[in-house]
Amino acid sequence: MKFSLLGKATLLVDDNPVMRKAIREMLYALDADQVSEADSGQAAIVAMTKTRFDVVLCDYNLGPGKNGQQVLEEARFRRLIDYRCVFVMISAEQSTAAVLGAMEGKPDEYLTKPFNAQQLISRLSRNFSRKDFLAPVERAIDKGNLPLAIQQCDHLLAQNDKKMHLNLLKLRAELAISVGDFDKARAIYQEVLHQRELSWARIGLGVIDFQNNNIEQAIAGFRSLMAENPMLMECYDWLGKAYEALDQYGDVENVMHQALELSPQSILRQKKLAETADKNGNLETAEKAYKNVVKLGKHSVHRSSADYAGLARLYARSNAGTQALQVLEEMRKEYANQPEADLRASALEIEVFKALGNEEAADKALQRTVQLAGLLGNKAPRELQLEVVKACFQNDQHGKAEEILYDLIKYHIDDDAFLNAVRKMQSDIGLHNHSEILIQKTKQALIAANNRGVALYKQGKFKEALDLFEQAIVNLPDNKTIILNMLKIMIHDLKANDFDEEKNRRTKALFKKAKQVGVDPHKLGILQIEYAKLLHAHSERI
């Protein structure tokens, strides 16, 4: 059957009108009747906010503004395109850096200019066939229903479609990792590798080693794979994470360097390099990377005022106060009317003005910092709140510092990495072990509440256990341990007693909250599968 684009909304993005005309003619030859055009990355984003496109043909080099990689990143991040859309990256660039940059966001296809109609037909046809076949799985993933996605994937695998078999195995293994079923994922990857040498299966085994805390083994796997294929950019990211897990920040910095030499347009890797080099005391590298982040961030959905703050903080530590103030001024212009950026700038200005001997300006900055911190409250990122606490301690605002610190410890009591950041901050300003009593007291309260709740649960007193956790969550509203335990009890209650719609509603709401506060998806995935089985059994009975 002839491939046709009839009825499919298509967006053509290219800053060159001659090239747009040539591609448009190809699209019309494929019966396309809904073709929209954009001459820049920003125009493409605006078009995608108004129309749900089935096909996006996007040139990589779009002149000033967003490039194709940034368009794809933003479209995915803001969910402007869904699992049905075929995104084709087009490029005339031949350099390794440009090709890798174009491939970083994993477009569905990559086409090199010049190309003909037959090549375009072939790519689009292949992708629509694949997407149509996988639609039930991808639809469930898109809705966050991983148990249904696994069920649909197993159903399709049972059909034994040879063309789609590897695609399905890859997807099934990724789903298994998502729900913490590492044994299943490992078995799939090993089965694949027994048949063929495929890099995605070897990366998958490394990811499982990492998740199982076999960090040295993961590192060995990733390094071996990179030695054979240095263009596997995903490997660099996982290797960096593995070194970070071992606190080997020198190695993290080296790995990011290697990756950025190949593909320098990745803002997230530039950020990682900047932060790691800063931590390692390699200020020259950190400054260069922060500047790259700020530059790339001009047109990226991953831009943040924290990038400017990182560069300004580095200047402040280097006694380059004037440069720090210039960066903060630029940040305020770039993020005008954004209280978070204003708070970052004010908190840093205290230190900078003091170093420059301007006590009056430092005092004004302190007053503004306290005012903004009060307005933003817990809406400010926790790292920023910690900076405010530090500034308040250093400037005799101990009451405000203790107030913010109390909430930070309470809300993040089961996050050891953050608690260590609190301890380090206090040690840096000579307040060694200042909050240790509060940390230990809050931890003990959490442990006691958990122990009492679990004991009631084991005695079959589900309602009493839930009541206890409900009380605990009032004091520790985003505590992941309590939320997980509540979910376990609710699911067991639904299983052991008559299915109750009110209990079901509460369970759904708690799953939603668990995702919002960032409960480990692997732990959550196992509960989601159990819950899905319960719902299925209930629907069979009615």
C-alpha positions as CSV (number, residue, x, y, z in Angstrom):
1,M,0.0,0.0,0.0
2,K,1.3,3.5,-0.9
3,F,2.5,5.5,2.0
4,S,0.4,8.6,2.6
5,L,0.5,11.6,4.9
6,L,-3.2,12.4,4.2
7,G,-4.8,13.6,7.5
8,K,-1.5,13.7,9.4
9,A,-0.6,17.1,10.9
10,T,3.0,17.9,9.8
11,L,5.4,20.6,11.0
12,L,8.3,21.6,8.8
13,V,11.0,23.6,10.6
14,D,13.8,25.2,8.6
15,D,15.2,28.7,8.5
16,N,16.0,28.4,4.8
17,P,12.9,29.2,2.7
18,V,14.3,27.4,-0.4
19,M,14.8,24.2,1.6
20,R,11.4,24.5,3.1
21,K,9.9,24.8,-0.4
22,A,11.8,21.7,-1.6
23,I,10.7,19.6,1.4
24,R,7.1,20.9,1.2
25,E,6.9,19.7,-2.4
26,M,8.0,16.2,-1.2
27,L,5.3,16.3,1.5
28,Y,2.6,17.3,-1.0
29,A,3.7,14.4,-3.2
30,L,2.9,12.1,-0.2
31,D,-0.7,13.6,-0.1
32,A,0.1,15.8,2.9
33,D,-2.8,18.1,3.4
34,Q,-2.0,19.6,6.9
35,V,1.5,21.2,6.6
36,S,2.6,23.9,8.9
37,E,5.9,25.7,8.6
38,A,8.3,27.4,11.1
39,D,11.4,29.4,10.2
40,S,13.0,29.3,13.7
41,G,13.2,27.1,16.8
42,Q,11.0,29.4,18.8
43,A,8.4,29.5,16.1
44,A,8.4,25.7,16.1
45,I,7.8,25.6,19.8
46,V,4.9,28.1,19.5
47,A,3.4,26.0,16.7
48,M,3.6,22.8,18.8
49,T,1.8,24.5,21.7
50,K,-1.1,25.1,19.4
51,T,-1.2,21.9,17.4
52,R,-0.6,18.2,18.2
53,F,1.6,17.2,15.2
54,D,2.0,13.6,13.9
55,V,5.2,14.5,12.1
56,V,7.9,17.1,12.8
57,L,10.7,17.5,10.3
58,C,13.2,19.8,12.0
59,D,16.5,21.1,10.7
60,Y,19.4,21.0,13.3
61,N,20.9,24.3,12.4
62,L,18.2,27.0,12.6
63,G,20.3,30.1,12.8
64,P,20.1,32.5,15.8
65,G,18.1,31.1,18.7
66,K,17.2,27.5,19.4
67,N,18.8,24.7,17.4
68,G,17.0,21.5,16.5
69,Q,18.4,19.7,19.5
70,Q,17.0,22.4,21.8
71,V,13.6,22.2,20.0
72,L,13.4,18.5,20.5
73,E,14.5,18.7,24.2
74,E,11.8,21.4,24.9
75,A,9.1,19.5,23.0
76,R,9.8,16.4,25.0
77,F,10.2,18.2,28.4
78,R,7.0,20.2,28.0
79,R,5.2,17.2,26.4
80,L,4.4,19.1,23.3
81,I,4.7,15.9,21.3
82,D,3.6,12.5,22.4
83,Y,4.5,8.9,21.6
84,R,2.6,8.9,18.3
85,C,4.7,11.8,16.8
86,V,7.6,10.9,14.4
87,F,10.3,13.5,15.0
88,V,12.9,13.6,12.2
89,M,16.1,15.6,12.7
90,I,17.6,16.9,9.5
91,S,21.1,18.2,9.1
92,A,23.6,19.2,6.5
93,E,26.4,19.1,9.1
94,Q,28.9,16.4,8.8
95,S,31.2,17.0,11.8
96,T,31.1,14.4,14.7
97,A,30.1,17.1,17.2
98,A,27.2,18.2,15.0
99,V,26.0,14.7,14.3
100,L,26.2,13.6,17.9
101,G,24.5,16.8,19.0
102,A,21.7,16.1,16.6
103,M,21.3,12.6,17.9
104,E,21.6,13.5,21.7
105,G,17.8,13.9,22.1
106,K,17.2,10.6,20.4
107,P,15.0,11.8,17.5
108,D,13.0,9.0,15.8
109,E,15.1,9.5,12.7
110,Y,18.1,11.4,11.4
111,L,18.3,12.5,7.8
112,T,21.3,14.1,6.1
113,K,20.8,16.8,3.5
114,P,20.4,16.4,0.6
115,F,17.8,13.7,0.7
116,N,15.1,12.6,-1.8
117,A,11.5,11.8,-1.5
118,Q,12.1,8.0,-1.4
119,Q,14.4,8.3,1.5
120,L,11.9,10.4,3.4
121,I,9.1,7.9,2.6
122,S,11.2,5.1,3.8
123,R,12.0,6.7,7.2
124,L,8.5,7.9,7.9
125,S,6.9,4.6,6.8
126,R,9.2,2.6,9.0
127,N,8.6,4.8,12.1
128,F,4.8,4.9,11.7
129,S,4.7,1.1,11.4
130,R,6.8,0.8,14.6
131,K,4.8,3.3,16.5
132,D,1.5,1.8,15.4
133,F,2.6,-1.6,16.6
134,L,3.9,-0.3,20.0
135,A,1.1,2.1,20.6
136,P,-0.7,0.1,23.3
137,V,2.6,-0.1,25.3
138,E,3.6,3.5,24.7
139,R,0.1,4.8,25.5
140,A,0.2,3.1,28.9
141,I,3.7,4.4,29.6
142,D,2.5,7.9,28.6
143,K,-0.2,7.7,31.2
144,G,2.2,6.4,33.9
145,N,0.5,3.0,34.1
146,L,3.6,0.8,34.1
147,P,1.7,-2.4,35.1
148,L,-0.6,-2.1,32.0
149,A,2.5,-1.3,29.8
150,I,4.1,-4.5,31.0
151,Q,0.9,-6.4,30.3
152,Q,0.6,-5.0,26.8
153,C,4.3,-5.6,26.1
154,D,4.0,-9.3,27.2
155,H,0.9,-9.6,25.0
156,L,2.7,-8.3,21.9
157,L,5.8,-10.5,22.6
158,A,3.5,-13.5,22.6
159,Q,2.5,-12.6,19.0
160,N,6.1,-13.4,18.0
161,D,6.4,-10.7,15.4
162,K,10.0,-11.2,14.2
163,K,10.4,-7.7,12.9
164,M,9.4,-6.1,16.2
165,H,10.9,-8.7,18.5
166,L,14.0,-6.8,19.5
167,N,12.2,-3.5,19.9
168,L,9.8,-5.3,22.3
169,L,12.5,-7.0,24.3
170,K,14.3,-3.7,24.7
171,L,11.1,-2.0,25.8
172,R,10.2,-4.9,28.1
173,A,13.7,-4.8,29.8
174,E,13.4,-1.0,30.3
175,L,10.0,-1.5,31.9
176,A,11.4,-4.2,34.2
177,I,14.1,-1.8,35.4
178,S,11.5,0.9,35.9
179,V,9.5,-1.2,38.3
180,G,12.7,-2.6,40.0
181,D,12.4,-6.1,38.5
182,F,16.1,-6.3,37.8
183,D,16.2,-10.1,37.5
184,K,13.7,-10.0,34.7
185,A,15.6,-7.2,32.9
186,R,18.9,-9.0,33.3
187,A,17.5,-12.2,31.8
188,I,16.2,-10.3,28.8
189,Y,19.5,-8.6,28.2
190,Q,21.4,-11.8,28.5
191,E,19.0,-13.5,26.1
192,V,19.6,-10.8,23.6
193,L,23.4,-10.8,24.0
194,H,23.3,-14.6,23.5
195,Q,21.9,-14.0,20.1
196,R,23.5,-10.7,19.1
197,E,26.1,-8.2,20.3
198,L,24.0,-5.1,20.9
199,S,25.2,-2.1,22.8
200,W,21.8,-1.3,24.4
201,A,21.7,-4.7,26.0
202,R,25.2,-4.2,27.5
203,I,24.3,-0.7,28.7
204,G,21.3,-2.2,30.3
205,L,23.4,-4.8,32.2
206,G,25.6,-1.9,33.5
207,V,22.5,0.0,34.6
208,I,21.3,-3.0,36.6
209,D,24.7,-3.4,38.2
210,F,24.5,0.3,39.2
211,Q,21.0,0.0,40.6
212,N,22.1,-3.1,42.5
213,N,25.0,-1.1,44.0
214,N,27.6,-3.3,42.2
215,I,29.3,0.0,41.2
216,E,32.8,-1.4,40.4
217,Q,31.2,-4.0,38.1
218,A,29.1,-1.3,36.4
219,I,32.2,0.9,35.9
220,A,34.1,-2.0,34.3
221,G,31.1,-2.7,32.0
222,F,30.7,0.9,30.9
223,R,34.4,1.5,30.3
224,S,34.7,-1.7,28.2
225,L,31.8,-0.6,26.1
226,M,33.1,2.9,25.6
227,A,36.5,1.5,24.6
228,E,34.8,-0.4,21.8
229,N,32.4,2.4,20.8
230,P,33.4,5.9,22.1
231,M,30.3,7.5,20.5
232,L,27.9,5.9,22.9
233,M,27.1,9.1,24.8
234,E,24.7,7.4,27.2
235,C,27.6,5.4,28.6
236,Y,29.5,8.6,29.6
237,D,26.5,9.7,31.7
238,W,26.2,6.4,33.5
239,L,29.9,6.1,34.0
240,G,29.8,9.6,35.6
241,K,27.0,8.5,37.9
242,A,28.9,5.4,38.9
243,Y,32.1,7.4,39.8
244,E,29.9,9.9,41.7
245,A,28.4,7.0,43.7
246,L,32.0,6.2,44.8
247,D,32.8,9.9,45.5
248,Q,35.4,9.8,42.8
249,Y,34.8,13.3,41.6
250,G,38.1,13.6,39.7
251,D,36.9,10.7,37.5
252,V,33.5,12.3,37.1
253,E,35.2,15.4,35.8
254,N,37.4,13.5,33.4
255,V,34.4,11.5,32.0
256,M,32.4,14.7,31.5
257,H,35.4,16.3,29.7
258,Q,35.7,13.3,27.3
259,A,31.9,13.5,26.6
260,L,31.9,17.2,25.9
261,E,34.9,17.0,23.6
262,L,32.8,14.8,21.4
263,S,29.4,16.5,21.9
264,P,29.9,20.1,23.4
265,Q,26.3,21.2,23.0
266,S,24.9,19.2,25.9
267,I,23.9,21.8,28.6
268,L,23.3,19.1,31.2
269,R,26.8,17.7,30.8
270,Q,28.2,21.2,30.9
271,K,26.4,21.7,34.2
272,K,27.8,18.5,35.6
273,L,31.3,19.5,34.5
274,A,30.9,23.0,36.0
275,E,29.7,21.7,39.4
276,T,32.2,18.9,39.6
277,A,35.2,21.0,38.6
278,D,34.0,23.6,41.1
279,K,33.8,20.9,43.8
280,N,37.3,19.6,42.8
281,G,38.8,23.2,43.0
282,N,39.5,23.3,39.3
283,L,38.3,26.9,39.0
284,E,39.5,27.5,35.5
285,T,37.6,24.5,34.1
286,A,34.6,25.4,36.3
287,E,34.5,29.0,35.0
288,K,34.7,27.9,31.4
289,A,32.0,25.3,31.9
290,Y,29.7,27.7,33.7
291,K,30.1,30.2,30.9
292,N,29.1,27.5,28.4
293,V,26.1,26.6,30.5
294,V,24.9,30.2,30.6
295,K,25.5,30.6,26.8
296,L,23.7,27.3,26.0
297,G,20.9,28.1,28.5
298,K,19.9,31.2,26.5
299,H,17.7,29.0,24.3
300,S,17.4,25.8,26.4
301,V,14.4,24.5,28.4
302,H,17.1,23.4,31.0
303,R,18.2,27.0,31.7
304,S,18.2,28.1,35.3
305,S,19.2,31.1,37.4
306,A,21.3,28.7,39.4
307,D,23.7,28.6,36.4
308,Y,24.4,32.3,36.8
309,A,24.6,31.9,40.5
310,G,27.2,29.2,40.2
311,L,29.4,31.4,38.0
312,A,29.0,34.4,40.4
313,R,29.8,32.3,43.4
314,L,33.0,31.1,41.8
315,Y,34.0,34.7,41.1
316,A,33.1,35.6,44.7
317,R,35.4,32.8,46.0
318,S,38.2,34.0,43.7
319,N,38.0,37.5,45.1
320,A,36.6,38.8,41.8
321,G,33.8,40.7,43.4
322,T,33.2,43.1,40.5
323,Q,32.8,40.2,38.1
324,A,30.5,38.4,40.5
325,L,28.2,41.5,40.7
326,Q,28.2,41.9,36.9
327,V,27.0,38.3,36.5
328,L,24.3,38.8,39.1
329,E,23.1,41.9,37.4
330,E,22.9,40.0,34.1
331,M,21.0,37.3,35.9
332,R,18.4,39.7,37.2
333,K,17.9,41.1,33.7
334,E,17.6,37.6,32.2
335,Y,15.2,36.4,35.0
336,A,13.3,39.6,35.6
337,N,10.4,39.4,38.1
338,Q,11.4,35.9,39.2
339,P,11.7,35.9,43.0
340,E,13.8,32.7,43.0
341,A,16.5,34.4,40.9
342,D,16.2,37.6,43.0
343,L,16.8,35.5,46.1
344,R,19.8,33.8,44.6
345,A,21.3,37.1,43.7
346,S,20.5,38.8,47.1
347,A,22.0,35.8,49.1
348,L,25.2,36.0,47.1
349,E,25.5,39.8,47.2
350,I,25.8,39.7,51.0
351,E,29.1,37.9,50.7
352,V,30.3,39.9,47.7
353,F,29.5,43.3,49.2
354,K,31.2,42.3,52.5
355,A,34.3,41.3,50.7
356,L,34.3,44.6,48.8
357,G,34.0,46.4,52.2
358,N,30.5,47.8,51.4
359,E,28.7,47.0,54.7
360,E,25.6,49.1,53.9
361,A,25.0,47.3,50.6
362,A,25.6,44.0,52.3
363,D,23.1,44.8,55.0
364,K,20.5,45.7,52.4
365,A,21.1,42.5,50.6
366,L,20.7,40.6,53.8
367,Q,17.3,42.3,54.5
368,R,16.1,41.5,51.0
369,T,17.3,37.9,51.3
370,V,15.3,37.4,54.6
371,Q,12.3,39.0,53.0
372,L,12.4,36.9,49.8
373,A,13.1,33.7,51.8
374,G,9.9,34.4,53.8
375,L,7.9,35.0,50.7
376,L,9.0,31.9,48.9
377,G,9.1,29.6,51.9
378,N,9.4,25.9,50.8
379,K,8.8,26.9,47.2
380,A,12.5,27.8,46.9
381,P,14.8,24.9,46.0
382,R,16.2,23.3,49.1
383,E,19.8,24.0,48.1
384,L,18.9,27.7,47.8
385,Q,17.2,27.6,51.2
386,L,20.4,26.1,52.7
387,E,22.4,29.0,51.2
388,V,20.0,31.4,52.9
389,V,20.5,29.5,56.2
390,K,24.2,29.9,55.8
391,A,24.0,33.6,55.1
392,C,21.7,34.1,58.1
393,F,24.0,32.3,60.5
394,Q,27.0,34.3,59.2
395,N,25.1,37.6,59.7
396,D,23.6,37.1,63.1
397,Q,20.1,36.2,61.9
398,H,20.1,33.0,63.9
399,G,16.4,32.9,64.5
400,K,15.6,33.0,60.8
401,A,18.3,30.4,60.1
402,E,17.0,28.0,62.7
403,E,13.4,28.5,61.5
404,I,14.3,27.5,57.9
405,L,16.7,24.8,59.0
406,Y,14.0,23.1,61.2
407,D,11.7,22.7,58.2
408,L,14.5,21.6,55.9
409,I,15.5,18.8,58.3
410,K,12.0,17.8,59.0
411,Y,11.0,17.5,55.3
412,H,14.2,15.8,54.2
413,I,15.0,13.6,57.2
414,D,15.2,10.4,55.1
415,D,17.6,12.0,52.5
416,D,21.1,11.3,53.9
417,A,22.9,13.1,51.0
418,F,21.0,16.3,51.9
419,L,21.6,15.9,55.6
420,N,25.3,15.6,54.9
421,A,25.1,18.8,52.9
422,V,23.5,20.4,56.0
423,R,26.3,19.1,58.2
424,K,29.0,20.3,55.7
425,M,27.4,23.8,55.5
426,Q,27.5,24.1,59.2
427,S,31.1,22.8,59.5
428,D,32.2,25.3,56.8
429,I,31.0,28.2,59.0
430,G,32.3,26.8,62.3
431,L,29.1,25.4,63.6
432,H,30.2,21.7,63.8
433,N,27.4,19.3,64.7
434,H,25.0,22.3,65.4
435,S,21.9,20.5,64.2
436,E,22.9,17.0,65.0
437,I,20.6,16.8,68.0
438,L,17.6,18.0,65.8
439,I,18.5,15.5,63.0
440,Q,18.8,12.6,65.4
441,K,15.6,13.5,67.3
442,T,13.7,13.8,64.0
443,K,15.1,10.5,62.8
444,Q,14.1,8.8,66.0
445,A,10.6,10.2,65.8
446,L,10.3,8.9,62.3
447,I,11.7,5.4,63.2
448,A,9.3,5.3,66.2
449,A,6.3,6.2,64.1
450,N,7.3,3.6,61.5
451,N,7.9,0.9,64.1
452,R,4.5,1.5,65.8
453,G,2.7,1.6,62.5
454,V,4.4,-1.6,61.2
455,A,3.6,-3.4,64.5
456,L,-0.1,-2.5,64.3
457,Y,-0.1,-3.6,60.6
458,K,1.4,-7.0,61.6
459,Q,-1.3,-7.4,64.2
460,G,-3.9,-6.9,61.5
461,K,-4.9,-3.5,62.8
462,F,-4.9,-1.8,59.4
463,K,-7.1,1.2,60.4
464,E,-5.0,1.9,63.5
465,A,-1.8,1.7,61.6
466,L,-3.1,4.0,58.9
467,D,-4.4,6.5,61.5
468,L,-1.0,6.6,63.0
469,F,0.8,7.2,59.7
470,E,-1.8,9.9,58.8
471,Q,-0.8,11.7,62.0
472,A,2.9,11.2,61.3
473,I,2.5,12.6,57.8
474,V,1.0,15.9,59.1
475,N,4.4,16.5,60.8
476,L,6.5,15.0,58.0
477,P,4.3,15.8,55.0
478,D,6.7,14.7,52.2
479,N,8.3,11.9,54.0
480,K,9.0,9.1,51.4
481,T,9.3,6.3,54.0
482,I,5.9,7.0,55.6
483,I,4.2,7.3,52.2
484,L,5.7,4.0,51.1
485,N,4.6,2.3,54.3
486,M,1.1,3.8,54.0
487,L,0.8,2.5,50.4
488,K,1.9,-1.0,51.5
489,I,-0.8,-1.1,54.2
490,M,-3.5,0.3,51.9
491,I,-2.8,-2.3,49.2
492,H,-2.7,-5.1,51.8
493,D,-6.0,-3.8,53.2
494,L,-7.6,-3.8,49.8
495,K,-6.3,-7.4,49.3
496,A,-7.4,-8.7,52.7
497,N,-10.8,-7.1,53.0
498,D,-13.7,-6.2,50.8
499,F,-12.8,-3.8,47.9
500,D,-13.9,-0.3,49.0
501,E,-14.1,2.6,46.6
502,E,-13.1,5.1,49.3
503,K,-10.0,3.1,50.1
504,N,-9.3,2.8,46.4
505,R,-9.6,6.6,46.0
506,R,-7.2,7.2,48.8
507,T,-4.7,4.7,47.4
508,K,-4.7,6.4,44.0
509,A,-4.2,9.8,45.7
510,L,-1.3,8.5,47.7
511,F,0.4,7.0,44.5
512,K,0.1,10.4,43.0
513,K,1.7,12.1,46.0
514,A,4.5,9.4,46.0
515,K,5.4,10.4,42.4
516,Q,5.2,14.1,43.3
517,V,7.7,13.8,46.2
518,G,10.0,11.6,44.2
519,V,9.6,8.2,45.9
520,D,12.1,5.7,44.3
521,P,10.3,4.6,41.1
522,H,11.7,1.1,41.6
523,K,10.1,0.6,45.0
524,L,6.9,2.3,43.7
525,G,6.8,0.1,40.6
526,I,6.5,-3.1,42.6
527,L,3.6,-1.7,44.5
528,Q,2.0,-0.4,41.3
529,I,2.1,-3.9,39.8
530,E,0.5,-5.4,42.9
531,Y,-2.2,-2.7,42.9
532,A,-2.9,-3.3,39.2
533,K,-3.4,-7.0,39.9
534,L,-5.9,-6.1,42.6
535,L,-7.8,-3.7,40.3
536,H,-7.9,-6.4,37.6
537,A,-9.2,-9.0,40.0
538,H,-11.8,-6.6,41.2
539,S,-13.0,-5.8,37.7
540,E,-13.3,-9.5,37.0
541,R,-15.6,-10.0,39.9
542,I,-18.1,-7.2,39.1
